[in-house]
Amino acid sequence: MSDGRPILVTGSIRSGTTWVGQTLATAPGVALIHEPFNQDHPIGVFAHRWSTQYTHVTDGRYEAREVADAMGNMLAHRYRPLAHLGNPDNPLRALGILRDLPRFLYRRYVSSPRIVVKDPIALFSAEWLATRFDMDVVIMVRHPGAFAWSYQRIAEPNRFADLLRQKELMAGPLAPFAGEVEKASNTDDPVCQAAILWRIVYSTVTNYQERHPDWMVVRHEDLAADPSTKFPDLFTRLHLSFTDRTERFIALSTSELNPIEAPNGRLHHTRRNSGRSLDVWERRLPAEDIARVRHLTEDVADRFYTTSSWPTSSAAISSETMRS
Protein backbone atom coordinates (compact mmCIF):
# COMPACT_ATOMS: atom_id res chain seq x y z
CA MET A 1 0.00 0.00 0.00
CA SER A 2 1.02 3.65 -0.37
CA ASP A 3 2.97 5.56 2.25
CA GLY A 4 0.85 8.71 1.83
CA ARG A 5 3.47 11.05 0.34
CA PRO A 6 2.26 13.01 -2.70
CA ILE A 7 3.87 12.09 -6.02
CA LEU A 8 4.95 14.63 -8.63
CA VAL A 9 5.20 13.30 -12.19
CA THR A 10 7.02 15.90 -14.28
CA GLY A 11 9.55 16.25 -17.10
CA SER A 12 8.94 17.87 -20.47
CA ILE A 13 5.56 18.18 -22.11
CA ARG A 14 4.92 15.36 -24.60
CA SER A 15 7.08 12.97 -22.54
CA GLY A 16 4.46 10.53 -21.28
CA THR A 17 3.56 12.22 -18.00
CA THR A 18 -0.18 11.78 -18.65
CA TRP A 19 0.20 8.07 -19.34
CA VAL A 20 2.37 7.52 -16.27
CA GLY A 21 0.13 9.63 -14.03
CA GLN A 22 -2.98 7.75 -15.13
CA THR A 23 -1.24 4.41 -14.61
CA LEU A 24 -0.07 5.30 -11.10
CA ALA A 25 -3.61 6.45 -10.28
CA THR A 26 -4.91 2.90 -10.85
CA ALA A 27 -3.23 1.86 -7.59
CA PRO A 28 -5.54 1.49 -4.57
CA GLY A 29 -5.89 4.67 -2.53
CA VAL A 30 -4.44 6.97 -5.19
CA ALA A 31 -6.02 9.93 -7.03
CA LEU A 32 -4.74 12.01 -9.95
CA ILE A 33 -4.56 15.80 -10.23
CA HIS A 34 -3.91 17.20 -13.72
CA GLU A 35 -1.49 20.13 -14.20
CA PRO A 36 -2.20 22.66 -11.45
CA PHE A 37 0.73 24.75 -12.79
CA ASN A 38 -0.98 25.09 -16.17
CA GLN A 39 -2.52 28.53 -16.69
CA ASP A 40 -5.74 26.81 -17.77
CA HIS A 41 -6.14 24.65 -14.64
CA PRO A 42 -9.51 24.43 -12.79
CA ILE A 43 -9.52 27.21 -10.19
CA GLY A 44 -11.82 25.18 -7.93
CA VAL A 45 -9.17 22.46 -7.60
CA PHE A 46 -6.08 24.68 -7.31
CA ALA A 47 -6.91 28.20 -6.16
CA HIS A 48 -4.16 30.20 -7.81
CA ARG A 49 -3.95 31.92 -11.19
CA TRP A 50 -0.56 31.97 -12.92
CA SER A 51 0.76 35.00 -14.79
CA THR A 52 3.30 32.84 -16.65
CA GLN A 53 3.59 29.29 -17.90
CA TYR A 54 6.51 27.21 -16.57
CA THR A 55 6.60 29.28 -13.40
CA HIS A 56 9.70 28.95 -11.23
CA VAL A 57 8.51 29.06 -7.61
CA THR A 58 10.95 29.52 -4.74
CA ASP A 59 10.37 30.64 -1.16
CA GLY A 60 11.67 34.08 -2.11
CA ARG A 61 9.15 34.57 -4.91
CA TYR A 62 6.45 37.14 -4.11
CA GLU A 63 3.46 34.79 -4.46
CA ALA A 64 5.11 31.69 -2.92
CA ARG A 65 2.88 31.82 0.17
CA GLU A 66 -0.28 32.00 -1.93
CA VAL A 67 0.93 29.11 -4.11
CA ALA A 68 1.82 27.09 -1.01
CA ASP A 69 -1.64 27.66 0.46
CA ALA A 70 -3.32 26.63 -2.79
CA MET A 71 -1.14 23.54 -3.12
CA GLY A 72 -1.66 22.56 0.52
CA ASN A 73 -5.43 22.83 0.15
CA MET A 74 -5.35 20.80 -3.05
CA LEU A 75 -3.23 18.02 -1.53
CA ALA A 76 -5.59 17.93 1.47
CA HIS A 77 -8.62 17.66 -0.88
CA ARG A 78 -9.99 21.03 0.21
CA TYR A 79 -11.46 21.91 -3.17
CA ARG A 80 -13.63 24.92 -4.03
CA PRO A 81 -15.93 23.65 -6.79
CA LEU A 82 -18.34 26.57 -6.49
CA ALA A 83 -15.57 28.93 -7.64
CA HIS A 84 -16.30 27.80 -11.19
CA LEU A 85 -19.78 29.21 -11.12
CA GLY A 86 -18.24 32.66 -11.36
CA ASN A 87 -16.26 31.80 -14.50
CA PRO A 88 -18.46 32.72 -17.49
CA ASP A 89 -15.62 31.93 -19.90
CA ASN A 90 -15.90 28.20 -19.30
CA PRO A 91 -19.40 27.13 -18.22
CA LEU A 92 -18.78 23.52 -19.29
CA ARG A 93 -15.90 23.25 -16.84
CA ALA A 94 -18.15 24.64 -14.10
CA LEU A 95 -20.71 21.96 -14.85
CA GLY A 96 -17.99 19.32 -14.84
CA ILE A 97 -16.71 20.42 -11.45
CA LEU A 98 -20.23 20.34 -10.02
CA ARG A 99 -20.69 16.88 -11.50
CA ASP A 100 -17.56 15.78 -9.66
CA LEU A 101 -18.61 17.35 -6.36
CA PRO A 102 -19.61 14.01 -4.73
CA ARG A 103 -16.20 12.57 -5.64
CA PHE A 104 -14.43 15.61 -4.18
CA LEU A 105 -16.42 15.34 -0.96
CA TYR A 106 -15.68 11.62 -0.74
CA ARG A 107 -11.95 12.29 -1.11
CA ARG A 108 -11.93 14.94 1.60
CA TYR A 109 -14.09 13.29 4.22
CA VAL A 110 -13.81 9.55 3.57
CA SER A 111 -10.98 8.20 1.43
CA SER A 112 -8.15 10.81 1.70
CA PRO A 113 -6.24 9.25 -1.21
CA ARG A 114 -2.58 9.73 -1.92
CA ILE A 115 -2.26 12.35 -4.66
CA VAL A 116 -0.38 12.01 -7.94
CA VAL A 117 0.25 15.47 -9.40
CA LYS A 118 0.84 15.05 -13.12
CA ASP A 119 2.48 18.28 -14.27
CA PRO A 120 5.32 18.85 -16.73
CA ILE A 121 4.61 22.60 -16.47
CA ALA A 122 5.89 22.41 -12.86
CA LEU A 123 9.36 21.20 -13.85
CA PHE A 124 11.19 24.39 -12.85
CA SER A 125 9.43 24.36 -9.46
CA ALA A 126 10.07 20.68 -8.74
CA GLU A 127 12.64 21.30 -5.99
CA TRP A 128 10.38 23.74 -4.18
CA LEU A 129 7.41 21.36 -4.41
CA ALA A 130 9.42 18.35 -3.26
CA THR A 131 10.89 20.20 -0.30
CA ARG A 132 7.77 22.11 0.73
CA PHE A 133 5.36 19.17 0.45
CA ASP A 134 7.63 16.14 0.95
CA MET A 135 6.83 14.79 -2.50
CA ASP A 136 8.22 11.77 -4.28
CA VAL A 137 9.38 12.89 -7.72
CA VAL A 138 9.21 11.01 -11.02
CA ILE A 139 10.78 12.74 -14.02
CA MET A 140 9.91 11.52 -17.49
CA VAL A 141 12.46 11.75 -20.30
CA ARG A 142 11.70 11.38 -23.99
CA HIS A 143 14.17 11.27 -26.87
CA PRO A 144 14.68 14.79 -28.28
CA GLY A 145 13.85 13.61 -31.80
CA ALA A 146 10.55 12.10 -30.67
CA PHE A 147 9.84 15.19 -28.61
CA ALA A 148 10.46 17.51 -31.57
CA TRP A 149 8.13 15.48 -33.78
CA SER A 150 5.35 15.55 -31.18
CA TYR A 151 5.90 19.26 -30.39
CA GLN A 152 5.55 20.43 -33.97
CA ARG A 153 2.74 17.98 -34.72
CA ILE A 154 0.45 19.49 -32.06
CA ALA A 155 1.52 23.07 -32.87
CA GLU A 156 2.58 23.83 -29.30
CA PRO A 157 2.36 27.59 -28.54
CA ASN A 158 5.61 29.48 -28.13
CA ARG A 159 6.02 29.88 -24.35
CA PHE A 160 9.57 31.25 -24.26
CA ALA A 161 8.42 34.79 -23.48
CA ASP A 162 7.03 33.40 -20.22
CA LEU A 163 10.52 32.21 -19.32
CA LEU A 164 12.12 35.54 -20.23
CA ARG A 165 9.67 37.41 -17.98
CA GLN A 166 10.91 35.46 -14.94
CA LYS A 167 14.07 37.31 -13.94
CA GLU A 168 14.99 34.94 -11.12
CA LEU A 169 14.69 31.91 -13.41
CA MET A 170 16.73 33.52 -16.20
CA ALA A 171 19.39 34.78 -13.78
CA GLY A 172 19.55 31.39 -12.05
CA PRO A 173 18.90 27.95 -13.56
CA LEU A 174 18.52 29.18 -17.14
CA ALA A 175 21.34 31.74 -17.14
CA PRO A 176 23.59 29.57 -19.37
CA PHE A 177 20.81 29.42 -21.98
CA ALA A 178 19.69 33.05 -22.09
CA GLY A 179 20.72 33.51 -25.72
CA GLU A 180 19.00 30.31 -26.80
CA VAL A 181 15.78 31.19 -24.97
CA GLU A 182 15.82 34.63 -26.60
CA LYS A 183 16.35 33.02 -30.00
CA ALA A 184 13.49 30.57 -29.45
CA SER A 185 11.14 33.34 -28.37
CA ASN A 186 11.70 35.15 -31.68
CA THR A 187 11.38 32.25 -34.11
CA ASP A 188 8.38 30.59 -35.71
CA ASP A 189 10.41 27.42 -36.35
CA PRO A 190 8.81 24.71 -34.17
CA VAL A 191 11.74 22.32 -34.56
CA CYS A 192 14.16 24.94 -33.24
CA GLN A 193 11.76 25.76 -30.40
CA ALA A 194 11.41 22.08 -29.51
CA ALA A 195 15.15 21.45 -29.47
CA ILE A 196 15.87 24.44 -27.24
CA LEU A 197 13.00 23.63 -24.88
CA TRP A 198 14.22 20.02 -24.59
CA ARG A 199 17.76 21.24 -23.94
CA ILE A 200 16.86 23.64 -21.12
CA VAL A 201 14.43 21.18 -19.50
CA TYR A 202 16.85 18.29 -19.40
CA SER A 203 19.86 20.37 -18.48
CA THR A 204 17.77 21.31 -15.45
CA VAL A 205 16.98 17.63 -14.89
CA THR A 206 20.68 16.66 -14.91
CA ASN A 207 21.25 19.23 -12.15
CA TYR A 208 18.32 17.77 -10.23
CA GLN A 209 19.84 14.29 -10.54
CA GLU A 210 23.07 15.46 -8.94
CA ARG A 211 21.26 17.08 -6.01
CA HIS A 212 18.51 14.49 -5.60
CA PRO A 213 19.74 10.97 -6.40
CA ASP A 214 16.55 9.56 -4.86
CA TRP A 215 14.37 11.14 -7.55
CA MET A 216 13.20 8.68 -10.19
CA VAL A 217 14.24 9.59 -13.75
CA VAL A 218 12.46 7.34 -16.22
CA ARG A 219 12.84 7.18 -19.99
CA HIS A 220 9.56 7.03 -21.89
CA GLU A 221 11.10 4.57 -24.33
CA ASP A 222 11.93 2.07 -21.57
CA LEU A 223 8.36 2.09 -20.27
CA ALA A 224 6.90 1.77 -23.76
CA ALA A 225 9.23 -1.05 -24.77
CA ASP A 226 8.71 -3.15 -21.62
CA PRO A 227 5.72 -1.87 -19.63
CA SER A 228 5.03 -5.20 -17.93
CA THR A 229 8.42 -5.04 -16.19
CA LYS A 230 9.19 -1.34 -15.86
CA PHE A 231 5.86 -0.26 -14.35
CA PRO A 232 5.96 -2.82 -11.50
CA ASP A 233 9.49 -1.60 -10.71
CA LEU A 234 8.23 2.00 -10.56
CA PHE A 235 5.28 1.01 -8.36
CA THR A 236 7.65 -0.75 -5.97
CA ARG A 237 9.90 2.31 -5.67
CA LEU A 238 6.86 4.47 -4.93
CA HIS A 239 5.41 1.98 -2.42
CA LEU A 240 2.26 1.51 -4.50
CA SER A 241 0.32 -1.74 -4.85
CA PHE A 242 0.46 -3.18 -8.37
CA THR A 243 -2.95 -4.82 -8.87
CA ASP A 244 -4.93 -6.59 -11.58
CA ARG A 245 -6.61 -3.26 -12.32
CA THR A 246 -3.24 -1.68 -13.07
CA GLU A 247 -2.20 -4.63 -15.20
CA ARG A 248 -5.39 -4.35 -17.23
CA PHE A 249 -4.92 -0.61 -17.70
CA ILE A 250 -1.36 -1.11 -18.96
CA ALA A 251 -2.51 -3.81 -21.36
CA LEU A 252 -5.23 -1.54 -22.76
CA SER A 253 -2.98 1.52 -23.04
CA THR A 254 -0.16 -0.35 -24.84
CA SER A 255 -2.11 -2.88 -26.94
CA GLU A 256 -1.10 -3.71 -30.51
CA LEU A 257 -4.69 -2.83 -31.45
CA ASN A 258 -4.13 0.82 -30.48
CA PRO A 259 -3.08 3.48 -33.00
CA ILE A 260 0.62 4.20 -33.40
CA GLU A 261 0.01 7.93 -33.02
CA ALA A 262 -2.59 9.90 -31.11
CA PRO A 263 -5.54 11.06 -33.25
CA ASN A 264 -5.34 14.69 -34.34
CA GLY A 265 -6.69 17.01 -31.66
CA ARG A 266 -6.39 14.40 -28.88
CA LEU A 267 -3.65 16.06 -26.87
CA HIS A 268 -3.76 13.70 -23.88
CA HIS A 269 -4.79 10.52 -25.68
CA THR A 270 -2.73 7.81 -23.94
CA ARG A 271 -3.61 4.61 -25.80
CA ARG A 272 -0.82 3.66 -28.21
CA ASN A 273 0.63 0.62 -29.86
CA SER A 274 3.64 1.19 -27.64
CA GLY A 275 6.01 -1.20 -29.40
CA ARG A 276 5.48 0.29 -32.86
CA SER A 277 5.24 3.91 -31.72
CA LEU A 278 8.83 4.16 -30.51
CA ASP A 279 10.49 4.98 -33.83
CA VAL A 280 7.63 6.74 -35.59
CA TRP A 281 9.48 10.07 -35.28
CA GLU A 282 12.35 8.68 -37.36
CA ARG A 283 9.92 8.07 -40.23
CA ARG A 284 7.91 11.28 -39.85
CA LEU A 285 10.53 13.94 -39.06
CA PRO A 286 12.66 14.95 -42.07
CA ALA A 287 16.30 13.92 -41.84
CA GLU A 288 17.42 17.54 -41.94
CA ASP A 289 15.23 18.36 -38.95
CA ILE A 290 16.50 15.33 -37.04
CA ALA A 291 20.04 16.53 -37.70
CA ARG A 292 19.21 20.03 -36.41
CA VAL A 293 17.65 18.62 -33.24
CA ARG A 294 20.66 16.40 -32.72
CA HIS A 295 23.08 19.28 -33.19
CA LEU A 296 21.18 21.51 -30.72
CA THR A 297 20.65 18.89 -28.01
CA GLU A 298 23.38 16.28 -28.29
CA ASP A 299 25.58 17.51 -25.43
CA VAL A 300 22.63 17.04 -23.03
CA ALA A 301 21.04 14.09 -24.84
CA ASP A 302 24.26 12.09 -24.42
CA ARG A 303 23.47 11.89 -20.70
CA PHE A 304 20.25 10.00 -21.42
CA TYR A 305 20.66 8.34 -24.83
CA THR A 306 23.45 6.61 -26.73
CA THR A 307 24.64 7.63 -30.18
CA SER A 308 22.85 4.59 -31.62
CA SER A 309 19.48 6.07 -30.63
CA TRP A 310 19.82 8.52 -33.56
CA PRO A 311 19.34 7.51 -37.22
CA THR A 312 22.73 7.03 -38.87
CA SER A 313 21.97 9.60 -41.55
CA SER A 314 21.50 12.38 -38.99
CA ALA A 315 25.16 12.29 -37.98
CA ALA A 316 26.36 12.87 -41.53
CA ILE A 317 23.87 15.68 -42.13
CA SER A 318 24.67 17.27 -38.78
CA SER A 319 28.40 17.21 -39.53
CA GLU A 320 27.81 18.82 -42.88
CA THR A 321 25.60 21.46 -41.24
CA MET A 322 28.31 22.30 -38.73
CA ARG A 323 30.92 22.71 -41.49
CA SER A 324 28.71 24.97 -43.60
N, C-alpha and C positions, 0 to 999 in steps of 0.2 A: 504493500500500500504506500501512498505518498507520505512525504514527511511534512507537508504543509507549506513549504517555501514556494513563493511565486516563481514562475519560469518565464524568462524573456527569450523569445525566439527572434533573432535579428540577423543582420547581414546586409546584402544589397537587395534592392527590389529585384524581382524576376529571378530569385535564387532558390525558390522552393519553400519559403517561409510559411506560406499558406498551407501547403500540403503537410509540412511537418507539424505545424500548429494544430491542424485538424486531426492528424493522426494521434498526437499526444493527448488531445481532448477526448479520445475514445477510452482512455483509462478510467477506471472507477474513481469517482470523487474528484474529477477534474473538469473545469469549464474554460472556454476560450473567449478571450477579448481581442477584437480585431482593431489594430492600428490606432490607439489613442493619440499618438503623436501626429497623425495625419490631420491636415487642416479641415478635412471634411468628416471628421469623426462625429458620432452622436453625442451631443452636449449633455444629454440625460444620463449617459454612461460615464463620461469623463468630463467634468465641469470646468474645462479651460479651453479658451480659444487661442490658437497659435497665430502669430503674426508672420511667421516664416515656416517653411517646410525644412526638414532636417535640422530641427532646433538643437543646439548644443546647450544643455542645461548643466550648470554647476551651482554649488551653494552660493557663489558670489553673484550669480545672475539676478537681475532685479525681480523677476517673477518666480524665483525658485520656490518660495514659500507657498505661493498659490498653486504651482504645479504639484508640489509635494502634498498639499491638502487634497487636491483633486485625485491624485494617484492613490493616496491612502484610502480615500472614500471608495474609489473603484475597487481596490483590492479587498476591501472589507464588505463589498456588495451593497454599499450605501448609494444606490442609484437615485436619479431624479427624473423619472420618466415623464412627469408632467411638464418639464422644461421644454419639451418639444412642441407642446401646444402653442407656444408663443413664437414658433418659427414658421411663418407663412411661406418661406421659400421652399420648404420640403414637407408638405402635408403628408405624403406617403410614409416618410420616415416616422412622423409623429404617430401615425396609425400603427406602424410596425412596433414601435416602442410600447404603445398601449397594449397591443396584442401580446407582447412578451411580459407584461406586468406580473402575471401570476408566477412566471418562471423567475423573475427578479426577486419577488417576495420569498419564493421558496429558497433561493440561494441565500438570502440574507438571514432568514429566521429558522431555517430547517437544515439545509445541507452543508452550507459554508464550504463550497468546493475549493480545491487548490486551483489557482488561476494560472493559465498560460496566456501571456501577452505576446501575441504575434505582431511584430512591428519592425520592419526594416527601416522605417523613417526615424526610429529612435536610436539608430546605430551610434551617432555621435554623443548621445547621452547615456550610453550603456553603463559606463563606470559609475555615474551618479546614481542611476537606477539600482544597480547591483549593490552599491554600498548603502544607499538610503533605505532600501526595502529588502535587503538580504535575499536577493534573487539569484537563482541558478540561471546561467546564461548559456544559450546555444546559439552559435553563429554559423549561418549557412554560407557556403562558398559555391560559386558556380563559375565554370570556365569563362574567361573573358570573351572568347569568341561566341559562345552560346549566349552570354549575356547581351552582347552587342546585337546579335540577331533578334533576340526577344525585345530589346529596348526599341529598336527602330521599327519592328513589326507592329508594336502597339502605339507608336507615335507618342512616346512619353514626353510630357511637357518639359521645357528647359527650366530647371530649378536652380541653376547656378547663381542667379542673382540673389536668391535667398541665402546662399552661403556667404556671398560677398557682403551682405548687410550685417552679418554677425561678426563684429570686430574681434571679439574674444576668440572665436573659432578660427578666424583667419590669421590672427596673431599667434595662435597656439598650435593646435594639432595640424592645421592645414597651411601653416606658414611656408613650408617647403614647396607647396604647390600653388602659390598665389598666382603666378603667371599662367599656369594651365587652367585654373578655375576662371580667370579673366578671359582667356581665350575661348573656353567652352561657353561662357555666358554670351559671347558675341558671335557665335556661329550657328547656322541652321543645319549643320552637318550632324545627323544623329549618330553616325558611327564614331565620329570624333568625340561627341558628348559622352557616348557610352563608354568609350575607352578611358576617358579622363575620370568619369565618375567611378568606374571600377577601380582605377588606380588609387584614387584618394580613399575610397572605402576600405580597400584591402591593405593599403599601407597603414591605415588606422588599426585594422584588425591585427596586423603583425605586431604592432606596439602593444595592443591588448594581450596578445599571447605571451609576450615577455613579462608583463606585469601580473597576469592572472592565468597561470598554468592550469588551474582547475576549470577554467571555462572550456566548454566543449565546442570545438571547431569542426564542422562536418561538411564534407564535400557533397554537393547535390548528386554528382555522378556516382559516388559510392552507394548512396541510398537507392538510387534508381536502378543500378546494376544488380544489387543484391539486397532488396528490401527485407526479405525473410530472415536475414542474419543481422543486418545493420540496425534495423529498428529495435529488435529485442535488446541489443547491446546499449542503445541509447536509453531505452526505458529503464534498464538496470542502473545505469549511471545516474538517472534522475529519480530513482527509487519509486518508479511507477509500476503498477501491475500490468503485465502484458496478457490480455485475455483473448478469448475467442472472438469477441466483438472487434478488437483491434486487428486481429488476424484477417477477419473478413473485410474490414475496411481497407487494409493494405492490398488484399487480393483484388478488390473492386477498383481501387485507384491506380493499379499498375497492370491491369489485365491486357492481354494481347488483343482483346476485342475493342479496347479504347482507341481513340484517335491518336496519331503521332503528335499532332500539334493541337493546341487549344483552338476551338472555333473562334472566328473573328468576333470581336466585341465581348468575349468571355474572359475578362481580365484575370479572375481568380478561379477559373476552371481547373480543377486539380486531377481529373481523370486522364491518364495518358497510358499509351503503350510504352511503358518505361524503358524496356530494352531497346526498342527501335527509335526512341526519341533522342537518345544520347548524342548521336552524330548528325542530327538533322541540320544543324547550323552549318556544318561543313558543306552540305549540298545546297543550301539556300543562300548563304552569304557569299558574294563574289570574292574570288581569290585576292583581288587587290584590297578589298576591305578587310579581309582576314589578316593580310600582311600589315596593314596600317594598325589594326588593333594589337597585333603582336608586337610591333615596334614600340607602341605607346605604353604597353603594359608589361612587357616581358621581364623587366627587372623585379617587379613585384610578383608576377605570375609564377616565376621560377620557385617561389617559396611554397607554392601549392600544387603546381603541375610540372611534369617533366617535359622535356623538349618533344618527346614522341606524342604528346597530346595535341600538337599542332599538325595540320596537313603539311606534308613535305614541301609542297609548292610554295607555301607561305614564306619559308625561310629564304628561298631564292629571290622571290619578289621583294621581300623586306630588305635584303641586302642590296638589291639594285636600287630601291627607293632611297636608302641611306647614302649611296654613292652619288645619286643624282642631285 
